[in-house]
Amino acid sequence: MIYYFVEFAGSFANIALLVLFVDRLFQKKDLYLRWFYLYIALLITGQCILSLFPTWVMPRTIYLLLGGFLLAILFYEAQIWQAIFASAAFFTLIAVVEVLAMLLIGLRIQDTEILMQAGAARLIYVVFSNLIQIPLVVLISHFFSRKILIIPKNP
């Protein structure tokens, strides 16, 4: 039971970090908030369902990339190429952290294939990678914040 709680918490954290990342990059459109929250709820639900199958790496990848792209296009003032860049940049950041976590845990566990199967090793892997992801994405998204990137006009 704790395994599923950790998987769902990791899924929730991934979507929350995605929203934070996109929100700091783009200006939000004037839309009804209920559609935005419904979309976020659907993203979290889909991510949680996909997390029940730890070996489904490619469907989770496509889901996260497409979810980030649609988030930027539907709810933020982003052009298509900007949305593609934001989605790909977020996924790349998450993937680098996942590989780093796998390599660090791989120093203690000989068979890293066990990290992609439901069990205690996967639980430790998810917690460890999220402990790295959360502060890293918050820090990096702060540097890409649209508030910092605005160039002031001279009087």
N, CA, C and O atoms as a GROMACS GRO file, in nm:
protein
  620
    1MET      N    1   0.081  -0.119   0.000
    1MET     CA    2   0.000   0.000   0.000
    1MET      C    3   0.086   0.126   0.000
    1MET      O    4   0.055   0.224  -0.069
    2ILE      N    5   0.195   0.125   0.076
    2ILE     CA    6   0.284   0.241   0.081
    2ILE      C    7   0.350   0.262  -0.056
    2ILE      O    8   0.380   0.375  -0.094
    3TYR      N    9   0.372   0.154  -0.129
    3TYR     CA   10   0.432   0.162  -0.261
    3TYR      C   11   0.345   0.248  -0.353
    3TYR      O   12   0.396   0.337  -0.421
    4TYR      N   13   0.215   0.223  -0.354
    4TYR     CA   14   0.125   0.299  -0.442
    4TYR      C   15   0.114   0.443  -0.396
    4TYR      O   16   0.103   0.534  -0.479
    5PHE      N   17   0.116   0.466  -0.266
    5PHE     CA   18   0.113   0.603  -0.215
    5PHE      C   19   0.235   0.681  -0.265
    5PHE      O   20   0.221   0.795  -0.308
    6VAL      N   21   0.351   0.619  -0.261
    6VAL     CA   22   0.473   0.686  -0.306
    6VAL      C   23   0.470   0.708  -0.457
    6VAL      O   24   0.511   0.814  -0.505
    7GLU      N   25   0.423   0.610  -0.532
    7GLU     CA   26   0.412   0.626  -0.678
    7GLU      C   27   0.316   0.741  -0.712
    7GLU      O   28   0.346   0.823  -0.798
    8PHE      N   29   0.202   0.746  -0.644
    8PHE     CA   30   0.105   0.852  -0.671
    8PHE      C   31   0.159   0.988  -0.628
    8PHE      O   32   0.137   1.088  -0.696
    9ALA      N   33   0.229   0.992  -0.516
    9ALA     CA   34   0.289   1.118  -0.470
    9ALA      C   35   0.395   1.165  -0.570
    9ALA      O   36   0.406   1.284  -0.598
   10GLY      N   37   0.472   1.072  -0.625
   10GLY     CA   38   0.571   1.107  -0.727
   10GLY      C   39   0.505   1.160  -0.854
   10GLY      O   40   0.554   1.254  -0.915
   11SER      N   41   0.393   1.099  -0.892
   11SER     CA   42   0.318   1.146  -1.009
   11SER      C   43   0.262   1.286  -0.986
   11SER      O   44   0.270   1.372  -1.073
   12PHE      N   45   0.206   1.306  -0.868
   12PHE     CA   46   0.154   1.437  -0.832
   12PHE      C   47   0.266   1.541  -0.834
   12PHE      O   48   0.247   1.652  -0.884
   13ALA      N   49   0.382   1.506  -0.780
   13ALA     CA   50   0.496   1.598  -0.778
   13ALA      C   51   0.541   1.632  -0.919
   13ALA      O   52   0.574   1.747  -0.947
   14ASN      N   53   0.544   1.534  -1.008
   14ASN     CA   54   0.585   1.559  -1.147
   14ASN      C   55   0.493   1.660  -1.215
   14ASN      O   56   0.540   1.752  -1.282
   15ILE      N   57   0.363   1.643  -1.197
   15ILE     CA   58   0.269   1.734  -1.261
   15ILE      C   59   0.276   1.872  -1.195
   15ILE      O   60   0.269   1.974  -1.265
   16ALA      N   61   0.291   1.878  -1.065
   16ALA     CA   62   0.305   2.007  -0.996
   16ALA      C   63   0.430   2.080  -1.044
   16ALA      O   64   0.427   2.202  -1.064
   17LEU      N   65   0.538   2.007  -1.062
   17LEU     CA   66   0.662   2.069  -1.112
   17LEU      C   67   0.646   2.115  -1.256
   17LEU      O   68   0.700   2.219  -1.294
   18LEU      N   69   0.573   2.038  -1.336
   18LEU     CA   70   0.546   2.077  -1.475
   18LEU      C   71   0.467   2.207  -1.480
   18LEU      O   72   0.500   2.297  -1.557
   19VAL      N   73   0.364   2.217  -1.398
   19VAL     CA   74   0.283   2.339  -1.394
   19VAL      C   75   0.368   2.458  -1.348
   19VAL      O   76   0.358   2.566  -1.405
   20LEU      N   77   0.448   2.438  -1.246
   20LEU     CA   78   0.537   2.544  -1.198
   20LEU      C   79   0.633   2.589  -1.307
   20LEU      O   80   0.652   2.709  -1.328
   21PHE      N   81   0.693   2.494  -1.376
   21PHE     CA   82   0.789   2.523  -1.482
   21PHE      C   83   0.725   2.605  -1.594
   21PHE      O   84   0.779   2.707  -1.636
   22VAL      N   85   0.609   2.560  -1.642
   22VAL     CA   86   0.540   2.630  -1.752
   22VAL      C   87   0.489   2.766  -1.704
   22VAL      O   88   0.493   2.864  -1.778
   23ASP      N   89   0.440   2.771  -1.581
   23ASP     CA   90   0.387   2.897  -1.528
   23ASP      C   91   0.495   3.004  -1.516
   23ASP      O   92   0.467   3.123  -1.534
   24ARG      N   93   0.615   2.962  -1.487
   24ARG     CA   94   0.724   3.061  -1.476
   24ARG      C   95   0.777   3.104  -1.612
   24ARG      O   96   0.842   3.208  -1.623
   25LEU      N   97   0.751   3.025  -1.714
   25LEU     CA   98   0.798   3.061  -1.848
   25LEU      C   99   0.703   3.152  -1.923
   25LEU      O  100   0.746   3.242  -1.996
   26PHE      N  101   0.572   3.131  -1.906
   26PHE     CA  102   0.475   3.199  -1.990
   26PHE      C  103   0.371   3.275  -1.908
   26PHE      O  104   0.347   3.246  -1.791
   27GLN      N  105   0.311   3.372  -1.975
   27GLN     CA  106   0.200   3.448  -1.918
   27GLN      C  107   0.072   3.365  -1.934
   27GLN      O  108   0.048   3.308  -2.040
   28LYS      N  109  -0.007   3.358  -1.828
   28LYS     CA  110  -0.130   3.279  -1.831
   28LYS      C  111  -0.237   3.352  -1.913
   28LYS      O  112  -0.250   3.474  -1.905
   29LYS      N  113  -0.313   3.275  -1.991
   29LYS     CA  114  -0.425   3.331  -2.067
   29LYS      C  115  -0.541   3.360  -1.973
   29LYS      O  116  -0.550   3.305  -1.863
   30ASP      N  117  -0.628   3.449  -2.017
   30ASP     CA  118  -0.749   3.479  -1.939
   30ASP      C  119  -0.856   3.376  -1.973
   30ASP      O  120  -0.934   3.394  -2.066
   31LEU      N  121  -0.858   3.269  -1.897
   31LEU     CA  122  -0.957   3.163  -1.916
   31LEU      C  123  -1.022   3.132  -1.782
   31LEU      O  124  -0.979   3.179  -1.677
   32TYR      N  125  -1.125   3.054  -1.789
   32TYR     CA  126  -1.188   3.008  -1.666
   32TYR      C  127  -1.095   2.914  -1.592
   32TYR      O  128  -1.038   2.822  -1.650
   33LEU      N  129  -1.081   2.939  -1.463
   33LEU     CA  130  -0.991   2.857  -1.382
   33LEU      C  131  -1.038   2.713  -1.369
   33LEU      O  132  -0.956   2.623  -1.352
   34ARG      N  133  -1.168   2.691  -1.378
   34ARG     CA  134  -1.216   2.553  -1.363
   34ARG      C  135  -1.165   2.463  -1.474
   34ARG      O  136  -1.140   2.345  -1.449
   35TRP      N  137  -1.148   2.515  -1.597
   35TRP     CA  138  -1.094   2.434  -1.706
   35TRP      C  139  -0.946   2.402  -1.680
   35TRP      O  140  -0.899   2.292  -1.707
   36PHE      N  141  -0.876   2.500  -1.628
   36PHE     CA  142  -0.735   2.480  -1.594
   36PHE      C  143  -0.722   2.372  -1.487
   36PHE      O  144  -0.641   2.280  -1.501
   37TYR      N  145  -0.801   2.383  -1.382
   37TYR     CA  146  -0.794   2.283  -1.274
   37TYR      C  147  -0.843   2.146  -1.319
   37TYR      O  148  -0.792   2.044  -1.273
   38LEU      N  149  -0.940   2.143  -1.407
   38LEU     CA  150  -0.985   2.015  -1.462
   38LEU      C  151  -0.874   1.950  -1.544
   38LEU      O  152  -0.852   1.829  -1.536
   39TYR      N  153  -0.805   2.030  -1.624
   39TYR     CA  154  -0.694   1.977  -1.703
   39TYR      C  155  -0.583   1.922  -1.613
   39TYR      O  156  -0.528   1.815  -1.639
   40ILE      N  157  -0.550   1.996  -1.507
   40ILE     CA  158  -0.447   1.952  -1.413
   40ILE      C  159  -0.491   1.822  -1.346
   40ILE      O  160  -0.411   1.730  -1.330
   41ALA      N  161  -0.617   1.814  -1.306
   41ALA     CA  162  -0.669   1.690  -1.244
   41ALA      C  163  -0.660   1.573  -1.341
   41ALA      O  164  -0.627   1.462  -1.300
   42LEU      N  165  -0.690   1.596  -1.468
   42LEU     CA  166  -0.678   1.491  -1.568
   42LEU      C  167  -0.532   1.449  -1.589
   42LEU      O  168  -0.503   1.330  -1.604
   43LEU      N  169  -0.442   1.547  -1.590
   43LEU     CA  170  -0.299   1.515  -1.602
   43LEU      C  171  -0.253   1.429  -1.485
   43LEU      O  172  -0.183   1.329  -1.505
   44ILE      N  173  -0.291   1.466  -1.364
   44ILE     CA  174  -0.250   1.390  -1.246
   44ILE      C  175  -0.311   1.250  -1.249
   44ILE      O  176  -0.242   1.153  -1.220
   45THR      N  177  -0.437   1.240  -1.285
   45THR     CA  178  -0.503   1.109  -1.291
   45THR      C  179  -0.435   1.017  -1.392
   45THR      O  180  -0.407   0.901  -1.363
   46GLY      N  181  -0.408   1.070  -1.510
   46GLY     CA  182  -0.340   0.990  -1.612
   46GLY      C  183  -0.201   0.949  -1.569
   46GLY      O  184  -0.160   0.835  -1.591
   47GLN      N  185  -0.128   1.041  -1.509
   47GLN     CA  186   0.008   1.009  -1.462
   47GLN      C  187   0.003   0.903  -1.352
   47GLN      O  188   0.088   0.814  -1.349
   48CYS      N  189  -0.096   0.911  -1.263
   48CYS     CA  190  -0.110   0.810  -1.157
   48CYS      C  191  -0.144   0.673  -1.215
   48CYS      O  192  -0.091   0.572  -1.169
   49ILE      N  193  -0.231   0.671  -1.314
   49ILE     CA  194  -0.265   0.543  -1.378
   49ILE      C  195  -0.143   0.483  -1.445
   49ILE      O  196  -0.118   0.363  -1.432
   50LEU      N  197  -0.067   0.565  -1.516
   50LEU     CA  198   0.053   0.514  -1.582
   50LEU      C  199   0.160   0.471  -1.482
   50LEU      O  200   0.241   0.383  -1.513
   51SER      N  201   0.161   0.530  -1.364
   51SER     CA  202   0.261   0.492  -1.264
   51SER      C  203   0.233   0.354  -1.203
   51SER      O  204   0.320   0.296  -1.139
   52LEU      N  205   0.112   0.303  -1.224
   52LEU     CA  206   0.082   0.168  -1.176
   52LEU      C  207   0.160   0.062  -1.254
   52LEU      O  208   0.173  -0.052  -1.209
   53PHE      N  209   0.212   0.101  -1.369
   53PHE     CA  210   0.289   0.011  -1.455
   53PHE      C  211   0.431   0.066  -1.469
   53PHE      O  212   0.459   0.139  -1.564
   54PRO      N  213   0.520   0.033  -1.378
   54PRO     CA  214   0.654   0.095  -1.376
   54PRO      C  215   0.737   0.066  -1.501
   54PRO      O  216   0.831   0.140  -1.529
   55THR      N  217   0.705  -0.038  -1.575
   55THR     CA  218   0.784  -0.069  -1.695
   55THR      C  219   0.737   0.009  -1.818
   55THR      O  220   0.801   0.000  -1.923
   56TRP      N  221   0.631   0.083  -1.807
   56TRP     CA  222   0.579   0.161  -1.920
   56TRP      C  223   0.649   0.296  -1.927
   56TRP      O  224   0.586   0.400  -1.905
   57VAL      N  225   0.774   0.295  -1.958
   57VAL     CA  226   0.852   0.419  -1.962
   57VAL      C  227   0.812   0.505  -2.082
   57VAL      O  228   0.794   0.626  -2.067
   58MET      N  229   0.796   0.446  -2.198
   58MET     CA  230   0.764   0.522  -2.318
   58MET      C  231   0.625   0.586  -2.311
   58MET      O  232   0.612   0.703  -2.345
   59PRO      N  233   0.520   0.515  -2.269
   59PRO     CA  234   0.390   0.583  -2.257
   59PRO      C  235   0.392   0.698  -2.156
   59PRO      O  236   0.328   0.800  -2.178
   60ARG      N  237   0.465   0.681  -2.045
   60ARG     CA  238   0.475   0.791  -1.948
   60ARG      C  239   0.550   0.910  -2.007
   60ARG      O  240   0.514   1.025  -1.981
   61THR      N  241   0.653   0.882  -2.086
   61THR     CA  242   0.730   0.988  -2.152
   61THR      C  243   0.642   1.067  -2.248
   61THR      O  244   0.640   1.190  -2.245
   62ILE      N  245   0.572   0.996  -2.333
   62ILE     CA  246   0.484   1.061  -2.431
   62ILE      C  247   0.374   1.140  -2.361
   62ILE      O  248   0.341   1.251  -2.402
   63TYR      N  249   0.318   1.082  -2.256
   63TYR     CA  250   0.212   1.149  -2.181
   63TYR      C  251   0.262   1.279  -2.118
   63TYR      O  252   0.193   1.381  -2.125
   64LEU      N  253   0.379   1.276  -2.059
   64LEU     CA  254   0.435   1.395  -1.996
   64LEU      C  255   0.470   1.502  -2.099
   64LEU      O  256   0.443   1.620  -2.078
   65LEU      N  257   0.530   1.462  -2.211
   65LEU     CA  258   0.564   1.557  -2.317
   65LEU      C  259   0.438   1.621  -2.376
   65LEU      O  260   0.431   1.743  -2.391
   66LEU      N  261   0.341   1.539  -2.409
   66LEU     CA  262   0.217   1.589  -2.468
   66LEU      C  263   0.139   1.673  -2.367
   66LEU      O  264   0.080   1.775  -2.403
   67GLY      N  265   0.137   1.630  -2.241
   67GLY     CA  266   0.067   1.705  -2.137
   67GLY      C  267   0.127   1.842  -2.116
   67GLY      O  268   0.054   1.940  -2.100
   68GLY      N  269   0.260   1.851  -2.115
   68GLY     CA  270   0.327   1.980  -2.100
   68GLY      C  271   0.303   2.070  -2.220
   68GLY      O  272   0.283   2.191  -2.204
   69PHE      N  273   0.306   2.013  -2.338
   69PHE     CA  274   0.282   2.089  -2.460
   69PHE      C  275   0.141   2.148  -2.460
   69PHE      O  276   0.122   2.267  -2.485
   70LEU      N  277   0.041   2.062  -2.432
   70LEU     CA  278  -0.097   2.109  -2.432
   70LEU      C  279  -0.123   2.210  -2.320
   70LEU      O  280  -0.202   2.303  -2.337
   71LEU      N  281  -0.058   2.190  -2.207
   71LEU     CA  282  -0.071   2.286  -2.097
   71LEU      C  283  -0.027   2.425  -2.142
   71LEU      O  284  -0.096   2.524  -2.118
   72ALA      N  285   0.088   2.432  -2.207
   72ALA     CA  286   0.142   2.561  -2.252
   72ALA      C  287   0.055   2.622  -2.362
   72ALA      O  288   0.031   2.743  -2.361
   73ILE      N  289   0.008   2.541  -2.455
   73ILE     CA  290  -0.072   2.592  -2.567
   73ILE      C  291  -0.212   2.636  -2.522
   73ILE      O  292  -0.259   2.743  -2.561
   74LEU      N  293  -0.276   2.555  -2.440
   74LEU     CA  294  -0.415   2.582  -2.403
   74LEU      C  295  -0.431   2.692  -2.299
   74LEU      O  296  -0.526   2.770  -2.306
   75PHE      N  297  -0.339   2.700  -2.203
   75PHE     CA  298  -0.361   2.788  -2.089
   75PHE      C  299  -0.259   2.901  -2.074
   75PHE      O  300  -0.271   2.983  -1.983
   76TYR      N  301  -0.161   2.907  -2.162
   76TYR     CA  302  -0.058   3.010  -2.152
   76TYR      C  303  -0.037   3.076  -2.287
   76TYR      O  304  -0.069   3.018  -2.391
   77GLU      N  305   0.017   3.195  -2.284
   77GLU     CA  306   0.048   3.270  -2.407
   77GLU      C  307   0.177   3.216  -2.467
   77GLU      O  308   0.283   3.280  -2.458
   78ALA      N  309   0.169   3.100  -2.528
   78ALA     CA  310   0.287   3.037  -2.586
   78ALA      C  311   0.258   2.998  -2.730
   78ALA      O  312   0.149   2.952  -2.763
   79GLN      N  313   0.358   3.019  -2.813
   79GLN     CA  314   0.348   2.973  -2.951
   79GLN      C  315   0.385   2.825  -2.956
   79GLN      O  316   0.435   2.770  -2.858
   80ILE      N  317   0.360   2.763  -3.067
   80ILE     CA  318   0.382   2.617  -3.079
   80ILE      C  319   0.526   2.580  -3.048
   80ILE      O  320   0.550   2.487  -2.971
   81TRP      N  321   0.622   2.651  -3.106
   81TRP     CA  322   0.763   2.616  -3.083
   81TRP      C  323   0.805   2.643  -2.940
   81TRP      O  324   0.888   2.570  -2.884
   82GLN      N  325   0.750   2.745  -2.880
   82GLN     CA  326   0.779   2.772  -2.739
   82GLN      C  327   0.724   2.661  -2.650
   82GLN      O  328   0.788   2.619  -2.554
   83ALA      N  329   0.604   2.615  -2.681
   83ALA     CA  330   0.543   2.506  -2.603
   83ALA      C  331   0.622   2.376  -2.619
   83ALA      O  332   0.640   2.301  -2.523
   84ILE      N  333   0.669   2.350  -2.740
   84ILE     CA  334   0.752   2.231  -2.764
   84ILE      C  335   0.881   2.241  -2.684
   84ILE      O  336   0.923   2.145  -2.620
   85PHE      N  337   0.944   2.359  -2.687
   85PHE     CA  338   1.068   2.379  -2.612
   85PHE      C  339   1.045   2.361  -2.462
   85PHE      O  340   1.123   2.294  -2.396
   86ALA      N  341   0.939   2.420  -2.409
   86ALA     CA  342   0.911   2.411  -2.265
   86ALA      C  343   0.888   2.267  -2.223
   86ALA      O  344   0.941   2.221  -2.122
   87SER      N  345   0.810   2.195  -2.301
   87SER     CA  346   0.780   2.056  -2.270
   87SER      C  347   0.907   1.971  -2.278
   87SER      O  348   0.933   1.889  -2.190
   88ALA      N  349   0.985   1.990  -2.383
   88ALA     CA  350   1.109   1.913  -2.400
   88ALA      C  351   1.212   1.950  -2.294
   88ALA      O  352   1.282   1.862  -2.244
   89ALA      N  353   1.222   2.077  -2.259
   89ALA     CA  354   1.318   2.118  -2.156
   89ALA      C  355   1.282   2.058  -2.020
   89ALA      O  356   1.369   2.012  -1.947
   90PHE      N  357   1.153   2.060  -1.986
   90PHE     CA  358   1.111   2.001  -1.859
   90PHE      C  359   1.139   1.851  -1.859
   90PHE      O  360   1.193   1.798  -1.762
   91PHE      N  361   1.102   1.783  -1.967
   91PHE     CA  362   1.126   1.638  -1.972
   91PHE      C  363   1.275   1.607  -1.964
   91PHE      O  364   1.314   1.513  -1.895
   92THR      N  365   1.358   1.684  -2.033
   92THR     CA  366   1.503   1.660  -2.030
   92THR      C  367   1.557   1.676  -1.889
   92THR      O  368   1.638   1.596  -1.843
   93LEU      N  369   1.512   1.779  -1.821
   93LEU     CA  370   1.555   1.801  -1.683
   93LEU      C  371   1.514   1.683  -1.593
   93LEU      O  372   1.595   1.635  -1.514
   94ILE      N  373   1.392   1.638  -1.606
   94ILE     CA  374   1.343   1.525  -1.527
   94ILE      C  375   1.420   1.398  -1.564
   94ILE      O  376   1.457   1.320  -1.476
   95ALA      N  377   1.446   1.377  -1.693
   95ALA     CA  378   1.517   1.257  -1.737
   95ALA      C  379   1.661   1.254  -1.685
   95ALA      O  380   1.711   1.149  -1.644
   96VAL      N  381   1.727   1.370  -1.686
   96VAL     CA  382   1.864   1.377  -1.634
   96VAL      C  383   1.867   1.341  -1.486
   96VAL      O  384   1.955   1.267  -1.441
   97VAL      N  385   1.771   1.393  -1.411
   97VAL     CA  386   1.764   1.362  -1.268
   97VAL      C  387   1.735   1.213  -1.246
   97VAL      O  388   1.793   1.151  -1.157
   98GLU      N  389   1.647   1.157  -1.327
   98GLU     CA  390   1.614   1.014  -1.314
   98GLU      C  391   1.737   0.928  -1.341
   98GLU      O  392   1.763   0.831  -1.270
   99VAL      N  393   1.812   0.962  -1.444
   99VAL     CA  394   1.933   0.886  -1.476
   99VAL      C  395   2.037   0.902  -1.365
   99VAL      O  396   2.102   0.805  -1.326
  100LEU      N  397   2.052   1.023  -1.315
  100LEU     CA  398   2.145   1.047  -1.205
  100LEU      C  399   2.105   0.965  -1.082
  100LEU      O  400   2.190   0.903  -1.018
  101ALA      N  401   1.977   0.965  -1.050
  101ALA     CA  402   1.930   0.887  -0.935
  101ALA      C  403   1.954   0.738  -0.958
  101ALA      O  404   1.993   0.666  -0.866
  102MET      N  405   1.931   0.693  -1.080
  102MET     CA  406   1.952   0.551  -1.111
  102MET      C  407   2.100   0.515  -1.098
  102MET      O  408   2.134   0.408  -1.047
  103LEU      N  409   2.188   0.603  -1.144
  103LEU     CA  410   2.331   0.577  -1.132
  103LEU      C  411   2.377   0.576  -0.987
  103LEU      O  412   2.458   0.492  -0.947
  104LEU      N  413   2.325   0.671  -0.907
  104LEU     CA  414   2.364   0.675  -0.766
  104LEU      C  415   2.312   0.553  -0.689
  104LEU      O  416   2.384   0.497  -0.607
  105ILE      N  417   2.190   0.513  -0.716
  105ILE     CA  418   2.137   0.394  -0.651
  105ILE      C  419   2.206   0.269  -0.706
  105ILE      O  420   2.222   0.170  -0.635
  106GLY      N  421   2.246   0.276  -0.832
  106GLY     CA  422   2.317   0.164  -0.894
  106GLY      C  423   2.451   0.134  -0.829
  106GLY      O  424   2.506   0.026  -0.847
  107LEU      N  425   2.504   0.231  -0.753
  107LEU     CA  426   2.628   0.205  -0.680
  107LEU      C  427   2.605   0.104  -0.568
  107LEU      O  428   2.697   0.032  -0.528
  108ARG      N  429   2.482   0.098  -0.516
  108ARG     CA  430   2.450   0.007  -0.407
  108ARG      C  431   2.378  -0.119  -0.455
  108ARG      O  432   2.391  -0.225  -0.394
  109ILE      N  433   2.302  -0.107  -0.564
  109ILE     CA  434   2.227  -0.221  -0.617
  109ILE      C  435   2.290  -0.260  -0.750
  109ILE      O  436   2.304  -0.176  -0.839
  110GLN      N  437   2.328  -0.384  -0.761
  110GLN     CA  438   2.396  -0.430  -0.882
  110GLN      C  439   2.303  -0.434  -1.003
  110GLN      O  440   2.342  -0.395  -1.113
  111ASP      N  441   2.181  -0.482  -0.984
  111ASP     CA  442   2.086  -0.498  -1.094
  111ASP      C  443   1.989  -0.380  -1.094
  111ASP      O  444   1.893  -0.380  -1.016
  112THR      N  445   2.013  -0.281  -1.180
  112THR     CA  446   1.926  -0.164  -1.182
  112THR      C  447   1.792  -0.193  -1.250
  112THR      O  448   1.702  -0.109  -1.245
  113GLU      N  449   1.776  -0.309  -1.311
  113GLU     CA  450   1.647  -0.347  -1.369
  113GLU      C  451   1.540  -0.358  -1.261
  113GLU      O  452   1.421  -0.340  -1.288
  114ILE      N  453   1.583  -0.387  -1.139
  114ILE     CA  454   1.489  -0.400  -1.027
  114ILE      C  455   1.424  -0.266  -0.993
  114ILE      O  456   1.318  -0.263  -0.930
  115LEU      N  457   1.486  -0.155  -1.035
  115LEU     CA  458   1.430  -0.022  -1.010
  115LEU      C  459   1.307   0.006  -1.095
  115LEU      O  460   1.230   0.097  -1.065
  116MET      N  461   1.288  -0.070  -1.201
  116MET     CA  462   1.174  -0.051  -1.289
  116MET      C  463   1.063  -0.153  -1.262
  116MET      O  464   0.972  -0.168  -1.343
  117GLN      N  465   1.071  -0.222  -1.150
  117GLN     CA  466   0.968  -0.318  -1.112
  117GLN      C  467   0.909  -0.274  -0.979
  117GLN      O  468   0.976  -0.212  -0.896
  118ALA      N  469   0.782  -0.308  -0.960
  118ALA     CA  470   0.715  -0.271  -0.834
  118ALA      C  471   0.786  -0.340  -0.718
  118ALA      O  472   0.810  -0.461  -0.721
  119GLY      N  473   0.817  -0.263  -0.617
  119GLY     CA  474   0.881  -0.320  -0.498
  119GLY      C  475   0.955  -0.214  -0.418
  119GLY      O  476   0.946  -0.095  -0.446
  120ALA      N  477   1.028  -0.261  -0.319
  120ALA     CA  478   1.097  -0.171  -0.227
  120ALA      C  479   1.206  -0.089  -0.297
  120ALA      O  480   1.223   0.029  -0.267
  121ALA      N  481   1.278  -0.151  -0.390
  121ALA     CA  482   1.385  -0.078  -0.460
  121ALA      C  483   1.327   0.036  -0.543
  121ALA      O  484   1.383   0.145  -0.548
  122ARG      N  485   1.216   0.011  -0.608
  122ARG     CA  486   1.149   0.116  -0.686
  122ARG      C  487   1.100   0.227  -0.594
  122ARG      O  488   1.109   0.345  -0.629
  123LEU      N  489   1.050   0.191  -0.480
  123LEU     CA  490   1.002   0.288  -0.382
  123LEU      C  491   1.115   0.382  -0.341
  123LEU      O  492   1.097   0.504  -0.339
  124ILE      N  493   1.231   0.327  -0.310
  124ILE     CA  494   1.347   0.407  -0.273
  124ILE      C  495   1.391   0.495  -0.390
  124ILE      O  496   1.426   0.612  -0.372
  125TYR      N  497   1.388   0.440  -0.510
  125TYR     CA  498   1.427   0.514  -0.630
  125TYR      C  499   1.335   0.633  -0.654
  125TYR      O  500   1.384   0.742  -0.683
  126VAL      N  501   1.204   0.615  -0.641
  126VAL     CA  502   1.108   0.723  -0.663
  126VAL      C  503   1.127   0.834  -0.560
  126VAL      O  504   1.128   0.952  -0.594
  127VAL      N  505   1.142   0.795  -0.435
  127VAL     CA  506   1.162   0.896  -0.329
  127VAL      C  507   1.293   0.971  -0.351
  127VAL      O  508   1.296   1.094  -0.342
  128PHE      N  509   1.399   0.900  -0.380
  128PHE     CA  510   1.530   0.961  -0.400
  128PHE      C  511   1.530   1.055  -0.519
  128PHE      O  512   1.582   1.166  -0.511
  129SER      N  513   1.472   1.012  -0.631
  129SER     CA  514   1.470   1.099  -0.749
  129SER      C  515   1.384   1.223  -0.726
  129SER      O  516   1.418   1.331  -0.775
  130ASN      N  517   1.273   1.209  -0.653
  130ASN     CA  518   1.191   1.327  -0.624
  130ASN      C  519   1.259   1.422  -0.528
  130ASN      O  520   1.239   1.543  -0.537
  131LEU      N  521   1.340   1.370  -0.437
  131LEU     CA  522   1.415   1.457  -0.347
  131LEU      C  523   1.518   1.541  -0.423
  131LEU      O  524   1.554   1.650  -0.378
  132ILE      N  525   1.563   1.490  -0.535
  132ILE     CA  526   1.654   1.567  -0.620
  132ILE      C  527   1.576   1.659  -0.715
  132ILE      O  528   1.612   1.775  -0.734
  133GLN      N  529   1.468   1.606  -0.773
  133GLN     CA  530   1.392   1.680  -0.874
  133GLN      C  531   1.328   1.807  -0.821
  133GLN      O  532   1.339   1.913  -0.883
  134ILE      N  533   1.265   1.798  -0.707
  134ILE     CA  534   1.187   1.912  -0.658
  134ILE      C  535   1.273   2.036  -0.640
  134ILE      O  536   1.240   2.140  -0.698
  135PRO      N  537   1.382   2.032  -0.562
  135PRO     CA  538   1.460   2.156  -0.549
  135PRO      C  539   1.527   2.198  -0.679
  135PRO      O  540   1.541   2.318  -0.705
  136LEU      N  541   1.568   2.103  -0.760
  136LEU     CA  542   1.636   2.136  -0.885
  136LEU      C  543   1.543   2.206  -0.983
  136LEU      O  544   1.581   2.307  -1.042
  137VAL      N  545   1.423   2.155  -1.000
  137VAL     CA  546   1.328   2.218  -1.093
  137VAL      C  547   1.285   2.355  -1.040
  137VAL      O  548   1.271   2.450  -1.118
  138VAL      N  549   1.264   2.366  -0.911
  138VAL     CA  550   1.228   2.497  -0.855
  138VAL      C  551   1.339   2.597  -0.879
  138VAL      O  552   1.313   2.711  -0.917
  139LEU      N  553   1.462   2.557  -0.858
  139LEU     CA  554   1.577   2.646  -0.878
  139LEU      C  555   1.593   2.683  -1.025
  139LEU      O  556   1.608   2.801  -1.057
  140ILE      N  557   1.590   2.586  -1.112
  140ILE     CA  558   1.610   2.614  -1.254
  140ILE      C  559   1.494   2.694  -1.311
  140ILE      O  560   1.515   2.785  -1.391
  141SER      N  561   1.372   2.662  -1.271
  141SER     CA  562   1.258   2.739  -1.322
  141SER      C  563   1.263   2.883  -1.274
  141SER      O  564   1.210   2.973  -1.340
  142HIS      N  565   1.324   2.907  -1.160
  142HIS     CA  566   1.340   3.044  -1.111
  142HIS      C  567   1.430   3.125  -1.206
  142HIS      O  568   1.404   3.243  -1.230
  143PHE      N  569   1.534   3.061  -1.261
  143PHE     CA  570   1.624   3.131  -1.352
  143PHE      C  571   1.561   3.154  -1.489
  143PHE      O  572   1.601   3.246  -1.560
  144PHE      N  573   1.463   3.070  -1.526
  144PHE     CA  574   1.395   3.088  -1.653
  144PHE      C  575   1.264   3.165  -1.638
  144PHE      O  576   1.184   3.171  -1.731
  145SER      N  577   1.243   3.222  -1.523
  145SER     CA  578   1.119   3.294  -1.496
  145SER      C  579   1.104   3.411  -1.591
  145SER      O  580   1.200   3.482  -1.618
  146ARG      N  581   0.983   3.430  -1.640
  146ARG     CA  582   0.956   3.541  -1.733
  146ARG      C  583   0.977   3.675  -1.665
  146ARG      O  584   1.003   3.774  -1.733
  147LYS      N  585   0.966   3.681  -1.534
  147LYS     CA  586   0.988   3.806  -1.463
  147LYS      C  587   1.135   3.847  -1.469
  147LYS      O  588   1.165   3.966  -1.470
  148ILE      N  589   1.224   3.751  -1.474
  148ILE     CA  590   1.367   3.780  -1.482
  148ILE      C  591   1.406   3.810  -1.626
  148ILE      O  592   1.495   3.892  -1.650
  149LEU      N  593   1.341   3.746  -1.722
  149LEU     CA  594   1.379   3.760  -1.862
  149LEU      C  595   1.328   3.890  -1.926
  149LEU      O  596   1.370   3.923  -2.037
  150ILE      N  597   1.241   3.963  -1.859
  150ILE     CA  598   1.190   4.087  -1.915
  150ILE      C  599   1.299   4.193  -1.910
  150ILE      O  600   1.357   4.218  -1.804
  151ILE      N  601   1.327   4.254  -2.024
  151ILE     CA  602   1.429   4.357  -2.033
  151ILE      C  603   1.361   4.491  -2.010
  151ILE      O  604   1.269   4.527  -2.084
  152PRO      N  605   1.405   4.565  -1.910
  152PRO     CA  606   1.340   4.694  -1.882
  152PRO      C  607   1.366   4.794  -1.993
  152PRO      O  608   1.473   4.795  -2.055
  153LYS      N  609   1.267   4.880  -2.016
  153LYS     CA  610   1.281   4.985  -2.118
  153LYS      C  611   1.351   5.104  -2.056
  153LYS      O  612   1.328   5.138  -1.939
  154ASN      N  613   1.437   5.168  -2.134
  154ASN     CA  614   1.503   5.289  -2.088
  154ASN      C  615   1.411   5.409  -2.108
  154ASN      O  616   1.344   5.417  -2.211
  155PRO      N  617   1.406   5.504  -2.011
  155PRO     CA  618   1.317   5.622  -2.027
  155PRO      C  619   1.366   5.719  -2.131
  155PRO      O  620   1.302   5.821  -2.155
   0.00000   0.00000   0.00000
